[in-house]
Amino acid sequence: MDKDVKPIKSLNQLLQGEYMAVDAFNVFISKVEEEKVKKTFQQVQDNHRNNIKTLAKFIQDMGGQPDENIGLKGNMADMKINIELGSKADTSRVVKKAIEGETQGINMAEKVLRGNLEDKSRDIAGEILHKDRSALDKLRTLM
């Protein structure tokens, strides 16, 4: 049992990042008027929601408990985004912020992937990393 704790902890870190991404995209979506940008943000957000489902189910299947509370760190990140963007943010600034956030999430996922995971956990983390990279590519097309 002790052997399984580390992958679950790492996967929960990844899960936290996905929850933070969903919250961040709620902010981004509320800040833009342009329909194309809003739709792209919603697609990226849906990707993060799917990643959450995948991770939470996998953690449960491993006998762990998904940590679904983003806590203070997540709330502070949301506040920071809101403050940095202000009430009237121009679309390109919001897109840049979204790309920045997505890049941070990918860096975190890469760090988790380099950690001590067994094969199945590594596959799941790799799958999520791949989806997040695709989302980043999608965001870059908005620039």
Contacts in CASP RR format, 6 or more apart in sequence:
PFRMAT RR
TARGET T0000
AUTHOR 0000-0000-0000
METHOD contacts of the structure
MODEL  1
MDKDVKPIKSLNQLLQGEYMAVDAFNVFISKVEEEKVKKTFQQVQDNHRN
NIKTLAKFIQDMGGQPDENIGLKGNMADMKINIELGSKADTSRVVKKAIE
GETQGINMAEKVLRGNLEDKSRDIAGEILHKDRSALDKLRTLM
4 62 0 8 1.000
4 63 0 8 1.000
4 64 0 8 1.000
6 116 0 8 1.000
6 117 0 8 1.000
7 62 0 8 1.000
7 116 0 8 1.000
7 117 0 8 1.000
7 118 0 8 1.000
7 121 0 8 1.000
8 59 0 8 1.000
8 62 0 8 1.000
8 63 0 8 1.000
8 64 0 8 1.000
8 65 0 8 1.000
10 112 0 8 1.000
10 115 0 8 1.000
10 116 0 8 1.000
10 117 0 8 1.000
10 121 0 8 1.000
10 125 0 8 1.000
11 55 0 8 1.000
11 58 0 8 1.000
11 59 0 8 1.000
11 62 0 8 1.000
11 112 0 8 1.000
11 121 0 8 1.000
11 124 0 8 1.000
11 125 0 8 1.000
12 59 0 8 1.000
12 66 0 8 1.000
12 67 0 8 1.000
13 108 0 8 1.000
13 112 0 8 1.000
14 55 0 8 1.000
14 108 0 8 1.000
14 109 0 8 1.000
14 112 0 8 1.000
14 125 0 8 1.000
14 128 0 8 1.000
15 52 0 8 1.000
15 55 0 8 1.000
15 56 0 8 1.000
15 59 0 8 1.000
15 66 0 8 1.000
15 67 0 8 1.000
15 68 0 8 1.000
16 67 0 8 1.000
16 70 0 8 1.000
16 73 0 8 1.000
16 74 0 8 1.000
17 105 0 8 1.000
17 108 0 8 1.000
18 48 0 8 1.000
18 51 0 8 1.000
18 52 0 8 1.000
18 55 0 8 1.000
18 128 0 8 1.000
19 52 0 8 1.000
19 68 0 8 1.000
19 70 0 8 1.000
19 74 0 8 1.000
20 70 0 8 1.000
20 73 0 8 1.000
20 74 0 8 1.000
20 77 0 8 1.000
21 45 0 8 1.000
21 48 0 8 1.000
21 101 0 8 1.000
21 102 0 8 1.000
21 105 0 8 1.000
22 45 0 8 1.000
22 48 0 8 1.000
22 49 0 8 1.000
22 52 0 8 1.000
23 70 0 8 1.000
23 74 0 8 1.000
23 77 0 8 1.000
23 78 0 8 1.000
24 77 0 8 1.000
24 78 0 8 1.000
24 81 0 8 1.000
24 98 0 8 1.000
24 101 0 8 1.000
25 41 0 8 1.000
25 42 0 8 1.000
25 44 0 8 1.000
25 45 0 8 1.000
25 48 0 8 1.000
25 98 0 8 1.000
26 45 0 8 1.000
27 78 0 8 1.000
27 81 0 8 1.000
27 82 0 8 1.000
27 85 0 8 1.000
28 41 0 8 1.000
28 81 0 8 1.000
28 94 0 8 1.000
28 97 0 8 1.000
28 98 0 8 1.000
29 38 0 8 1.000
29 41 0 8 1.000
29 42 0 8 1.000
29 45 0 8 1.000
31 85 0 8 1.000
31 86 0 8 1.000
31 89 0 8 1.000
31 94 0 8 1.000
32 38 0 8 1.000
32 41 0 8 1.000
32 89 0 8 1.000
32 91 0 8 1.000
32 94 0 8 1.000
33 91 0 8 1.000
34 91 0 8 1.000
36 142 0 8 1.000
37 91 0 8 1.000
37 94 0 8 1.000
37 95 0 8 1.000
37 142 0 8 1.000
40 138 0 8 1.000
40 139 0 8 1.000
40 141 0 8 1.000
40 142 0 8 1.000
41 98 0 8 1.000
43 135 0 8 1.000
43 138 0 8 1.000
44 98 0 8 1.000
44 102 0 8 1.000
44 135 0 8 1.000
44 138 0 8 1.000
44 139 0 8 1.000
47 131 0 8 1.000
47 132 0 8 1.000
47 134 0 8 1.000
47 135 0 8 1.000
48 132 0 8 1.000
48 135 0 8 1.000
50 131 0 8 1.000
51 128 0 8 1.000
51 131 0 8 1.000
51 132 0 8 1.000
54 124 0 8 1.000
54 127 0 8 1.000
54 128 0 8 1.000
55 66 0 8 1.000
55 124 0 8 1.000
55 128 0 8 1.000
56 66 0 8 1.000
56 68 0 8 1.000
58 120 0 8 1.000
58 121 0 8 1.000
58 124 0 8 1.000
59 65 0 8 1.000
59 66 0 8 1.000
60 66 0 8 1.000
62 121 0 8 1.000
81 97 0 8 1.000
84 97 0 8 1.000
85 93 0 8 1.000
85 94 0 8 1.000
85 97 0 8 1.000
92 143 0 8 1.000
95 139 0 8 1.000
95 142 0 8 1.000
95 143 0 8 1.000
96 143 0 8 1.000
98 139 0 8 1.000
99 136 0 8 1.000
99 139 0 8 1.000
99 140 0 8 1.000
99 143 0 8 1.000
102 132 0 8 1.000
102 135 0 8 1.000
102 136 0 8 1.000
102 139 0 8 1.000
103 136 0 8 1.000
105 132 0 8 1.000
106 129 0 8 1.000
106 132 0 8 1.000
106 133 0 8 1.000
106 136 0 8 1.000
109 125 0 8 1.000
109 126 0 8 1.000
109 128 0 8 1.000
109 129 0 8 1.000
109 132 0 8 1.000
110 129 0 8 1.000
112 125 0 8 1.000
113 122 0 8 1.000
113 125 0 8 1.000
113 126 0 8 1.000
113 129 0 8 1.000
117 125 0 8 1.000
END
